[in-house]
Amino acid sequence: MLPAANARTMTLHLAEISSQVAPGAHAVVVMDGAAWHQTGGKLHMLANITPLRLPPYAPELNPVENVWAYLRSNRLANRVYETYDDILDARTDAWNWLTSQPERITAIALRPWAQVTQ
């Protein structure tokens, strides 16, 4: 969990994604119009990652929007946090809970109209 969303932290995030890509493989990272995705030369892209930039104002094309909505509705809603650390702990717990269930992520992010089949 990073304390800010900017070119520096996005570069750290991309480095983490890059470190998880198998040798010889390549990752495509979907990026919307968030400012930290559009920082020109400030955002360092790694050799094994290609950005897939979405058009503006098209959240329906970004599957992660459903993931964030799911987490907000099911793990983070209707709560009052005493401290900033409580917020960080809840956010981390929610993320760890979700990432332990890849089939749930697939179901949440699936776009049947966007599947390419043979």
BELUR-V576597 format. One record per backbone hydrogen bond with DSSP energy under -1.0 kcal/mol. NH is the residue of the N-H (numbers start at 1). CO is the residue of the C=O. E is the energy in kcal/mol with one decimal. If there is no record, write none. Layout:
NH,CO,E
NH,CO,E
This chain:
10,6,-2.6
11,7,-2.1
12,8,-1.7
13,9,-2.3
14,10,-2.7
15,11,-2.1
16,12,-1.9
17,13,-2.4
18,14,-2.9
19,15,-2.0
20,17,-1.4
21,18,-1.2
25,22,-2.4
27,48,-2.8
29,50,-2.2
31,52,-2.6
37,34,-2.1
38,35,-1.1
42,39,-2.0
43,40,-1.4
49,46,-1.8
50,27,-2.4
52,29,-2.9
54,31,-2.9
61,58,-2.0
62,59,-1.5
65,62,-1.7
66,63,-1.0
67,63,-1.0
68,64,-2.6
69,65,-2.1
70,66,-2.4
71,67,-2.5
72,68,-2.7
73,69,-2.4
74,70,-2.7
75,71,-2.4
76,71,-1.5
87,83,-1.4
88,84,-2.3
89,85,-2.6
90,86,-2.4
91,87,-2.6
92,88,-2.6
93,89,-2.8
94,90,-2.5
95,91,-2.4
96,92,-2.8
97,93,-2.5
98,94,-2.3
99,95,-2.9
100,96,-1.0
101,98,-2.1
104,101,-1.0
105,101,-1.7
106,102,-2.4
107,103,-2.0
108,104,-2.6
109,105,-2.6
110,106,-1.3
114,111,-2.6
115,112,-1.1
